[in-house]
Amino acid sequence: MNEEEIKDQICDVCHKMWQLGWVAANDGNVSVKLDEHTFLCTPTGISKSFITPEKLIKINEQGEILEVTGDYRPSSEIKMHLRVYQDRPDVQAVVHAHPPVATAFALAQMPLDSYSLIESAIVIGSIPITPYGTPSTNEVPDAIAPFLPEHDVLLLENHGALAVGADLVTAYYRMETLELVAKTTFHVRMLLNIGNKEEKEIPREKLERLFKMRKNYGVTGKHPGYKKYH
Ligand code: 13P
């Protein structure tokens, strides 16, 4: 993809996130790695519904502006994005949003680690909640860093979610999967509560088979294997 196509894809993802109700007002940010020293990112303080290609900012690995139109500034969460690229050379795109059901799990201190849904067991694995970090500070990258070697999807305590991928569509799809897992988990737990039943997780040996299928499906990125957080 050339740079123009990547910019169009960033705008498309921003618009989808707003239409899906994952971001309100100026929430959320997106970045893509063009090469080792060049990244595109969304500007701070703009609704993702209004993002257009000329508003995107080109920055280097320190977050310094290389190219910008007008007086837009890079996302206030750019340190979090840059830490992902620094620690995960396989990652080319980072998406941050506040999808409401997934974010509710982050607020309720309930990691999504129940291994009940086949799709998420294969693609994402368990989803931990990273410790609280004050937005825009180094606390956020420092909080996510210990989880990056094993996870492509994270819940951020009292905040929202982060998804990373080898390309932007992959990172965006992971955010979609996260929100669907959160919705499904919410519904199943309500039903179990009503029916006074226990959640039936996929047995360990069947899970191991699913994990091995990642290769057949061409799933990229990291997976925590069988890991629980509570
Ligand atoms: P920016 O507008 O600076 O990208 O911040 C939005 C956000 O979601 C902060 O968490």
Boltz pocket constraint, residues with backbone or C-beta under 6 A from the ligand:
constraints:
  - pocket:
      binder: B
      contacts: [[A, 26], [A, 27], [A, 28], [A, 29], [A, 42], [A, 43], [A, 44], [A, 45], [A, 46], [A, 74], [A, 75], [A, 76], [A, 77], [A, 96], [A, 135]]
      max_distance: 6.0
